[in-house]
Amino acid sequence: MGGSTFIEIDDVSMDFGGITVVDHVSLTVKKGTIFGFVGSDGAGKSTLFRMVATMIKPAAGKILIDGLDVVIWKQRIKTMIGYMPQQFGLYQDLTVGENIDFFMDIFGIFGVERKQRKERFLQFSNLIPFIDRLAGNLSGGMKQKLGLACVLVHQPQVLILDEPTNGVDPVSRQEFWDILFQMKEQGMTILISTAYLDEGEKCDHLALIHRSRLLESGVPKEIKSDFPDLEEAFIYRIQEEDRELVHDNFKV
């Protein structure tokens, strides 16, 4: 499933004020796949994504994208990725079309190519009928689709999405994932964190992050093989880890 390794996270750690938020995480992501991350709030998923997106530098370890170290090749990597954080910066007082134009200005997309990309990304996100509506007047699901369209205008090789469907209605969530499947079919590599385990089922590969550590990584079907569903599998794994933690802390 997918091609060769495109993203390599090698023994990466990060701490803030002496508190470890990412603890020696290692994993690989194949080109043209959707790699999902699940875990409780504060587990370290967002920090890991920010490191992959060159927003912050790892305290230890290294991250490679297409063989390039994200710290050494930061400026080049920035052109390769599209990053959508939990609070994405849409301009509420600009229309749908104006938001798209703004992001194309940032990436220097002009002329015929600009017109083609604008039409393409508004069309497959079903936003053309709302092109003149202020972003602030869109529903939650439509805002997320607009945010995704803005991230995609420079046609990145890697898409990084931090819980993009939180609080979005089920229909809009499905439409959002339909877009992701289209991007995957075109060869894009996608990292996505989600609070919904039904979305975890849609991923090619899935990782469970808990208390800053990678507890489990594999194909969703394999992870839940001995359990009724992913939720049961992850609850068991988290409880098992917490029991071991308590046991270790109380060793005499």
C-alpha positions, 0 to 999 in steps of 0.5 A, a space after each residue: 500500500 503506497 510507495 516508498 518511504 517519504 516521511 521518516 520520524 527518527 527518535 524525535 523528542 520535544 519538551 517545554 519547560 522541562 516537561 516532555 511532550 513528545 518522547 522518542 517517537 519513531 515512525 515512517 510514512 509511505 508516499 501517497 498514503 493517509 497516515 492517521 494519529 489518534 490519542 487524547 488531548 495533550 498527548 503530543 500530536 499537535 507538537 509532533 505535527 508542528 515539528 514535521 511542518 518546520 514550525 518548531 525544531 525537535 529537541 532530539 532526533 530528526 525528521 526527513 521528508 523525501 530524504 531532506 532534514 526538515 531543520 537543515 532544509 526548512 525553506 525548501 520543505 515549506 514549499 513541499 507541505 500544506 499545514 492546517 492547524 486546529 485554528 486555521 487562519 481564515 479571514 472572516 471578513 473576506 469572501 470565500 473567493 477572496 480568501 483563496 486569492 489571498 493564499 494564492 498571492 502568498 504563494 505567487 500563483 498568477 495568470 492562467 494557472 491562478 484561474 485554473 487552480 481557483 476553479 479546481 479547488 473551489 469546485 471539488 470542495 463544493 464552494 463555488 456557489 458560496 464564492 461571494 459569501 463572507 468566510 465568517 458566515 460559513 458553517 463549520 464544515 464549510 469553513 474547514 473545506 475552505 481552509 483545506 482549499 487554501 492549504 492546497 492551492 500551491 499543490 503541496 506534496 505533503 498535507 498535514 491536518 491537525 484534527 480538521 473535522 472536530 465539531 463538524 457535522 457527519 455529512 461535512 466530515 464525509 465530504 472533507 474525507 472525499 476530498 482527502 481521498 481525491 488528493 491521495 489518488 493524485 499521489 499526495 501524502 497525508 498526515 491527519 490527527 482525528 478525534 473520531 475513530 471511524 475516521 481512523 478506519 479510513 486511514 492506510 496506517 494509524 498511530 496511537 499517541 498517549 502521554 507523549 509516546 507512540 504506543 501502537 502503529 499499524 494498519 487499522 485492521 491489524 490493530 483491532 484484530 483481537 477486538 470488536 473495533 478500534 475503540 476497544 483496541 485503543 482503550 485496552 492499550 491505553 489502560 495497559 500502558 497506564 497500569 504499567 506506569 502506576 506499577 513502575 511508579 510504586 516499585 519499592 
